[in-house]
Amino acid sequence: MNKLFALLFLGSMVLGAKAQTSAPIPTAQSFGKVDKADLEMTACDFEKDANAEVLFDKADVYFDPSYNIVTEIHKRIKIFNDNGKGEANIRLEYYSLNHLEYITGLQAQTINSANDAVEIVKVDKKQIFTEVVDKYRSAMVFSFPNVKPGSILEFKYRLTSASVGDFPDWYFQSNLPTRYSELNTNIPDVLYYKRLVNVHYPYVVDKTNSSNVHTQALANIPSLHDEPFMGARNDNSERILFQLLSIKPEGGFTHTFSDTWTKVGEDMNDNDDFGGQVNRKLTGEEAIITKAKTLKTDDEKIAYIFNTVKNTLKWDESYAHYTNDGTVKAWEKKAGNSAEINLALTHLLKKAGLKAYPMMVSTRKHGRINPAYPNSYQFNSAVAYIPVDSNKYYVLDATGKYNIYNQIPDNFLNSFGLYINKEDKAYDLVFLEDKDPVRQVVLINAEIKPEGKMNGSADISSFGYNRMSRVKKYKTDGEKNYIDYLRDDNNNLKVASVTFENMDVDTLPLRQKMDFNLDLTGADDNYIYFNSNLFTDLKKNPFLSENRTTDIDFGYRDNYAITGVFKLPAGYKVDALPQSISMMIPDKSVTFRRVVAEQDGSVLIRLSIDFKKSMYFKENYPEFHEFCKKMYEMLNEQVVLKKS
């Protein structure tokens, strides 16, 4: 019995020793103190191909006696190779209007190893610049000196915010792998914030100490890679968002902050840089309004005013949900940001007797609107909104030269817009989507030559968003580059001529006709190989990766119809022909059909692809990936001809 207890005790000692030798939790260090191992490391332990790594990113958030929010940031980055040296350029944006936010105490330095010694080069304060972004925002900008593979970049600063409602959000994840990310918050009991948490990795630290400091930390967080058709990076990052809900002064009444979209809409309506701009008179507007009122239908009026604004004002490439100079000045100088252009558009539409309202929106790159997190900072642009009936509405953005009035710009699809109807005191979120499939029709008529060539013609009709993107590509890149795009840079494919129909008619599909000849690679004295997947944008499968960490956001539904008729050369017969087939993803949201027939010396191949949804969630990616793998294999399956 004593031997048994001894063995059990010995076993527990071994297990305890193993637990103690497990990898320690990484942590932050004091400014300037660097481990030799960090200076000598040449690659990220958990992401070997990374060009750089965040060694730690630490934030301490607390309140000063005046209830200003103070955020102290300390960050350290390791550079592994020349491709990572771009991380040495730092840009810190903040809201500078009325000194709402300001940065102090910035220190930055490059740390290198030189002859077994630590070499520190501080960033010269004269090389730290403050840039004015617009009247609301500024940015502190600097670059680290003497950066090379092996360098460690370190900086810290203090951001002070005068508003208790602007508690900083925290992102644990970035474009770099992060060894350690820590958020420390000390919030007085009189303030209550709602936390919106998007964290899927286990916390290595999650505790509150005796001083009411709540620490949350993650370790070994992989970078968030760009993936085909992914949404905004911030939407997909590990993060915690904060929203002020109430203030309860000691011995006083609780003041509740209305976390409703109605309150956000009311505030923006009262804001002189948003709602206050809608009724501003524009120079020469009378002629535009008078002309619009002579048109018979509302659609004609909308189209006329939309195109007038689009052709009058040049977009300065700046997205904003507020005006900078105001609509009047923007109109006079014929240029402005997205809010100035579209609030001027809203004004003219209203003056012409149309029910038009300003709407705040967010671009896909900026991020999808979270309806559970009401605030104006989620938006980064403005548009004009016209409700037509209970099932139809227009969202107009006159910043895009190739946008049309009756099609929601694809940059805003699959997210919410907040429209502001002052007259009826209606401030509602509207989900912006286009439920109709966007068609792309390709007709090919070709003849296969005995010498291994294909000569023929193609007729391509592009509808909706496909039309818009092709018109933009042609007018922006020029005909030569557009033909290269049609060829998909296939040097064996020559396009002799291209003619266009309906290039300047928004309501009709863009029709592209061309003659072509193609050298069929792999042909020899006995066999000729070809496939019908020409001029389709469907040559390469963008979903090759076995795994995916973000949702797929196409923006809109695509629908392809591809028909090819191929006349066979004399003296040849079909040796192998793709089979007719119909398949769909398990949830029936994507279908693929192929019909193949041989008749009268020709082969007919008809392909049909229909995406019934515009978004696919990452949880369902395995079945989506498998479907795409099979579909693209079939799209590129060849017809084999054999000499008789």
N, C-alpha and C positions, 0 to 999 in steps of 0.2 A: 504493500500500500504506500509506504514511504517513497519507494522508487517511482510509483505512478505520479505522486504529487511533485516529485523532483523533475520528472520529465515534463509535466504540464507547466511548471514554473519556468523551466528552461525554454520551452516553446514560446511562452508569453514574452520572455526577454528577447528572443530572436525577432518576434513580430514587432516588438517595440523598437528594436534597433533599426529594422527595415523602415518603419514609419518615420523615424528621425532622420534617416538618410535620404528621404524623398526630396525632390527639388524644392528649394525654399521659394516662398512667394516673393516675386520682385517688388521693388518699392522705389519711391523717389529719393533723391539725395539733396543735400544742401547745395546752394549755388556755388559752383567752382570746384566741388569735391567730385572727383571722377575715379572710378575703379580702373585699375590697370587692365583688367579683363575686357572692359568695354572699349578701351583704346585699341586693344589688340584684336578684337573680334572682326571677322571678315565676312560674315553672313548672318542672317537672321536664323535663329535656331528652329523656328516653326514655319518659316516661309523662305526657303532657300534661294529662290530666284528674285527676291526683293532687291531693289536698287538702294533703298534706304529703310530705316526703321525708327519709329518713335520709341525711344528708350523709356521715357515716361512723360505723361501729360497730367498735371495736377492743378486742381482749382480749389481755392478756399473762398467760400462765399459767406459773407456775414454783413451785419448792419452796423453803421456807425451811430453815434448818439443822436444824429439828426434823421435817422432812419433812411439814409442813403444806402443803396446796395453797393457793397465793395466786393469785387472779385479779383483775387490775386492768382495770376496764372504763372506757372513755372513749367517749361517744356524743354525736352532735350531730344535731339534727332541725331542718329548715326548715319553717315554717308558711306556706302559700300563701294560705289563705282562712279564713273563719270556720268552715267545716266541719272544718278541720284543728286547731282549737284544743283539741279533746279530747285531743290528744297531750301536752298540758301536765300531765296527771295521771299520776303515776308510782307504780307499786307494785312493790317488789322483795321477793319472798318467799324465805325461806331456812329451813333446818332448825336451829332454835334449841335443841332439847332437849339438855341437858348441854353447852351451848356448842359443839355439833358444828360449827356454822357461825356466823359473825358478820360484820357489815359495819362497816367503819371508813373514815375519810377521805372521807366524802361531801361533794362540792362540786357546786353547781348554780347556774346563772345564766341569765337571759334577756338576749339581745343584740339590740338594735334599732339602726336607723339614724335619727338625729335631726339634721336640718340639716347633713348631710354629716359628722357626727361619730358615733362609736360610743358608744352608751349601754348600759351594763351594769348590770343589777339582779340582785343575788345573792339566792338563796333564804335567807330568815331561818332560822337553825338552830332557832329556837323553833317554826317551822312544819313541822318534820320530825318525824313521829310514828312510833312503833313500835306496831303492832297485834299482838295475840295471835290467831292463826288457830285453833290448837288446841294441845295440849300438846307437839306435835312441831314445829309451824311458827310462825314470826312473819313480819311483813311491815313493811318500812320504806316509809312513804307520804308523799308531798309533792306540791305543785303549783307550777308556775312562775308568777311574778307578771308583770303587765304584758304579757300575751301578746296579739298582734294579727297580722293578715296581714303577712308580711314578717319576723316574729320568727325568731330562731335560738335554740333551746333546747339547752343544753349541760350535761352532768353527767358526773361520774366518781366511782368509788368502788372500794373494795378488799373482796373477799369472801375470807375465810379459812376453809378446811375442815380439820378435824383428822383426816380419814380419807383415806388414800391411795387408797381404793377409790372415792371420790366425785369423780373427775376430771370437770370440767364439760363437758357437751355444748355444741356451738356451732352456732347456727342463723344461716346467712348471709341467710336470706330471712324476711320478715315481712309484715304487712298493709300496709306502706308500701314504695314503691320505695326501693332502697338504692343510693346511688352507689358506696359502697366499704365492704367488710366484710373485716376482717383478723383472723386468729387467729395468735398467736405462742405456741408451746409450747416449753418447755425442760424435758425429762424426763431425770432422771439415768439412767445406764446400768443401775443396779441395778433399775430398774422397767421392766416391759414391759406396754404396753397394746395391746389389740386395737382397731383403728379400724373402725367401721362407717360407710362413706362413702356418702352419697346426694347427689352433686354432679353435675349435668349440664351446667353452664356451665363454660367453660374458665377455669382459674386465670389471673389476671393476674400473680400471684406464687406460686411454689411452690419454695422453696429453703431450705437449711440453712446457716447461717453458721458461722464458725470457733468461735463460742461455744456451738455446739450448739442454737441457737434455730432452730426450724423455722417458717417463715412461709408461710401459705396465705391467699390473698386473692382475692376476686371483685369485679368492678366492674359497675355498671349492671344490677343484679339487679331484675327487675320484681316488683311486689307480688304476693302470692298472694291473688287475689280469691276471695270466696265463690262457689261454683258449686252449682247444684241437686244435692242428694243426694251431696255430697262428704263424705269422712271428716274426721278430725281435721286441723287445720292443720299440726301438727307432723309428721304422717305424710307430708305432701306438700311440706314445705319442703326447700330445699337445706340440708344439715346434715352434721356429723360427730359421731358418738357414740364414747365411749371406755369400754373395759372392762378393768379390771386382771386380768392373767392370771398374772403371776409377780413375785416379788421375789428378787433374787440378791445378797445382801450380799457385799462384797468379801472374798474368802477364805473365804466360808461356803457352806452348801448352798442351792440354789435352793428357795424355797418357792412351790409352785404353788397358785394359787387355783382351786378347783373351779368351773368355769363351767357347772355343770349345774343343771337345774331341781330335781333331787333335793335339792341343797344349799340352794337357795332355800326349798324346802318344809320342810326340816328346821329351818332357821333361823326360819321363821315359826311352825312348830309349837312351838318353844321360847320364842317371844316371848310374854311375859305379856299383852301387849295384843292378841294374836290367838289363838294356840293355847291359851294359858292361860285363856281366857275360856269355852271350850266346856263345861267341866265345872262352872261356877259355878252353885250352886243359886239359883233365883229364888223370891221370896216367893209363896206360894200355888200353886206349880207342881203340887202333888200332885193338886189337883182337875182340872187340865187333863189330866195324864197318865192319871189314872184314867178320865176320860171317853173319852179317845182309845182306851184299851185295850178299851173296850166295843164299839167299832165293828168291823164284820166284816172289811172289806177294808183293805189298805194305803192305797189311794187315798182312802178315806173318812177314815182317820186323818190322812193328809197334808193333805187339804183342811181338816179341822177345825182342826188346829194352825196351819196357815198363816193361815187367816182369823182365828183368835183373836189371833195375834201382830199381824197387819195392823190389826185393829180396836182393839188395846190400846195399841200404841206409835205415837206420831206421829213421822214423820221430820222432822228439823230442817233438811232441804234440804242437808245436808253429806255428800258422798261421801268415804269413807276406807277404806283396807284395814287399819285398826287402830282400836281403841277409844280413846275419849278419857276418859270417866268410868268405863268398864267396863259390862258387861251388867247387873250387879246394880243399880247406881245408875240406869241407863237404865230398867230395869224399874220401879223404885220411882217415878221421876218421870214415867214413861209417855212418854218421848221420848228420841231418840238419833240418832246418825249411822247411816250405812248398815251399817257393820260391827257396831255394837252391836245393832241390830235383827236382823240376819240371823245373828249368832253366837248370840243368844238363841234364835232360831228353830231353829238346828241343835241346840242343847242339848236343847230340848223334843222334837224329833223323835227324837233318840237315846234319850232317857229313855223314850219310848213304844215302844221296840223296833225302830225303823226304822234302816236303814243310811243314815245321813246324814253328810255331811262338809262342813267349811267349804271354800269355794273363793274364791280371789282372782280378780277380773275387772277389766276396764277398759271404761268407757263409750265410746261411739262418739266423743263430743266430746273425750275425753281422749286416745284414740289406740289403734290396733290393736297387739296384742302381737306383738313380733318374737321368734320362737322362737330365733333365733340370738344373742340378747342377754339371757341369763338374769340377771334381778335383780328385786327386789320393787318398785322404783320405777316400773316400767311399769304397775303396777296402781293403781287408785284407788277400788276398792270391794270388797265381799265379799258372797257369796250362800251359800245352802245348796244342796248338790249331792247328789242321790239317784240312783245308778245302778240301773236297774230290771233290765235284761238287757244282752246284748252290743250291742243296737241301739237301746236306749231309755234315756233318763235324764231327770230333772227338774232344772231350775235355778230355785230359788225366791228371789224378792226381795220381801220384805214391806214395803218402803218405799213401793211404788206402791199407792195406794188402789184402783186398777182392775186391778192385776195378778192373774193367776190361777195356781194352783199348777202346772198341767200345760202351761204355755206359757212358753218362754224369753222374758224381757223383751226387746223389740226393741232396746233400748239396748245390749245386750251381744252381739248377733248378729254373725257374720262376724269373730270374733276368738277368742282362746284364753282359757280359764280354767284356773287351776292348783288342782287339788283336793288336799287334805291328809288322807291316811288314816293316822293315827298307828298304829293297831292293826296294819295290814299293812305299815307302812313304805313306802307307795306315795304318790309325789308326782309326778303326771303332768299334762301339758297336755292339755286336751280342746278340740277346735275346736267352738265353739258355733254351730250352724246349724239352721235349720228347712227341710227339703227339700221339704215339702209346700206346694203352692200355696194361697194365701189367697184365698178366693172372695169375690166381690161380685156379687150377682145383682139385676138391675133388670128389672122387668116393668111395661110401660106399656100402658094401654088407653085410647085417646082418640078423640074425634070432632072433625073439622074443621068449623067453621061457615062459612057463606057470607060472613059479615061479616068474616072474617079472624081468627078466634079458635079456640083449641084448648081443649076441656074434657075432663078425664079423671081417671084415678086412677093412682097409682103404688104399687108394692109392692117394697120394697127389703130384701134379706136380706144382712146383713153378717156374715162369718165371721171367726174368729180375731183377728188383729191389727186388721183393719178393724172388727170388733165392738168391741174394746177402745177404740180411738181414738174411735169414735162415742159410746159410752156416756160416756166421759170428757168429750167435748165437750159433750154434752147436759147432764150433771150439773154441769159447771163453768161453762158459759156461759149456761145457761138456755134455755127453749124458744124465745123470740123470736130470739135470736142463732143458735140451731140451725136454725131455719127459714130465716133469712137465708143460712146456710151451704148448706142444701139448694138454695136458689134460685140460689146462686152470685152473689148480689147483683144478679140480673137483675130490674130494676124492672117488666119486662113480664110476669113470672111471679108469680102469686099462689097461695099455698098456703092452702087453706081450713081444713084440719085435719090433725093428725098423731096417729096412735095407735101405741103400741109394744107389742111382745110379747117376752117373755124378757129384759127389761131387767135383771133380777136373777138370771138363771139362766146361770151361766158356761158350761155345757156345750152350750148351744143358740145358734144364730145370733140376732142382734138383728134383729127384723123391724119395719119401719117402713111404715105404710100412710098414704096421704094422698090427698086430692082437690085438684085444681089447675085453674087456667085460665091461658091464655097468650095475650097479644096478639101476633099474628104480624106482625112488622114487615116492611115492604116490600109488603104486600098492597095491591092496587088493585081496580078494577072488573072486571078480566079475569084477574088472576093471584093465586095464593096460594102462599107459600113456607114450608116448614118442614123441620126435621131431627129425627131421633130421639135425638140425643145430649142427653138430659135426666137430671139427678140422677146423674151419673156421675163427677165429679171429672176428667173428660177433655176439658174445653173448650179449655184452653190448653196448648200444647206448652212444657214447661219446658226443652227442649233446642234453643233457637233459635240459640245461638252456633255459629259455624262451627268454632271451635277450643275445645279443652278441655285443661286442665293437670292435672286430678285424675281419679282413678277414680270411677265411679258406684257408690254403695253404697246400694241400696234397703233393705237389711236382710233382707227376705223377698221371696218370689215372689208376685206379684199375678196373679189370674186373674179376668177380667171376662166376664160373660155378660149381654148387654142385649137384651131383646126388646121391640119395640113394635108394636102393632096400631093402625092409624089409619083410622078410618072416614071416607070421603070425602063431602063435601057434595053434595047433589043439584044437578045442573046443571053439575058440574065433571068434568073428566077429567084423567088424568095426562099432562102435557106433557113432563116430564123426570124420569127415575127413576135413582138411583144403580145402578150395575151390581153384580151379585154378583161377589165377588173373594176370592181367597185369596193371601196373600203372607207371606214370612218373611225375616228377616235372613239374610245369607249363611251364618252358622254355625248357623242354625236355632234360635237361642236365644230368639227372639221370633216369635210367629206372630199374624197378624191375618186374620180371616175375616169376610166380610159376605155375608149371604144376603138377597136382596130379591125379593119376590113381590107380585103384584097379583091379588086374587081377590075376587069377590062385593062389589065396591064398597069394598074396604079394601086398604090397603098394609101388608104385613108386612116389618119390617126386623129382622134378627137379627145382632148384633155379638158377636164373640168375640175376646178378647185374652188371650194366655197368655205370661207371662214365665217362661222355663224356668231362668233364673239370677237370682240376687239381686245379683250384682256384674258390672260391665262395665268392662274396663280402658281407660284413656285411649288406649292404642295403637290400639284398635279403634273409637274414637269416630267417625271419619268415616262408617263404614257404619251405626253406630247412629244418628247424627244424620240421615242421609239417610232411613233407615227411618222414624224418628219424624216427619220432615217430611211424608212421604207419608201415613202413618197418620192424623195429625191432620187433614190436608186431607180425607181420606175420612170421618173421624168427623163432620166438620162440613159434609159435602156435603148439599145441600138437595134435597128433593122439590119439583117445580114442578107446580102444578095450574093448568089453564086452563079458563076458563068455556066451556061447550059452545056 
